[in-house]
Amino acid sequence: MHHTAIKDAAAYINDKLTHSPELGLILGSGLGVLAEEIEDPITISYQDIPHFPESTVSGHKGQLVIGNLEGKQVIAMQGRFHYYEGYSMQHVTFPVRVMKDLGISSIIITNAAGGINKDFNPGDLMLIKDHINNMGDNPLLGPNDDALGERFPDMSHVYDTAYLSHAREMAAKLKLGVREGVYVGNSGPTYETPAEIKMLRTLGGDAVGMSTVPEAIVSAHAGLRVLGISCISNMAAGILDQPLTHDEVIQTTAQVREDFLRFVKEIIGTLPN
């Protein structure tokens, strides 16, 4: 996306704000409930923001919610954009560019994911320690805008090690059995075949989904500190003898809602600088 489009969108949002946001939140399928905890919220529909795409997926509201959460000024995406909806990678990640322009220095990216690791169970929360881009595309393809980030960004530590360590401590404090693992980003919209899941497990994947990786890549490019959290909403194909459905994803995320809310709010309220 062109620099001018980012500036246009940021200016439109900025006109409605009383404080600059410091932390971005991307809320995945069934996890948008966190935005309802934001105090003194300013809500802006995606369709009102210049150059913003629109969210078309069930369980995604399609709005920004901006305000105070646990003492931090946050900007939350209640609903995200997916590559499988037909958007370019640049459109999928456009909101990250806009949030960066508005002043955020950190971002928490959440998703609902299928469990590849056989030790996982539906309802588990997983901290993302690394990812595999299996989408066949990259949001940084094409000419690089040096004002947004460098041409060849290092991806050794996309997910901030200090934030990971902090999240572990908060999980222990809340007595939550939180997992850690590698998230695989696939393009979707089909769920994976059992053979594909077997392959991804061999490659070192612990969970799989259709989002997060593009946003994480652009966040790294933009110099943002990233924390990634997956809600394991179902076991991936071939592990249990049952078909996969989006309804199951929404149902499981609803069941784990309280743990998710407590965990993320605790992290936000005590996030180290």
Beta strands, then each sheet from edge to edge (+ up, - down):
strand 1: 23-27
strand 2: 39-45
strand 3: 63-69
strand 4: 72-78
strand 5: 106-115
strand 6: 125-133
strand 7: 179-185
strand 8: 207-209
strand 9: 225-235
sheet 1: 2+ 3- 4+ 1+ 5+ 8- 7- 6- 9+
end
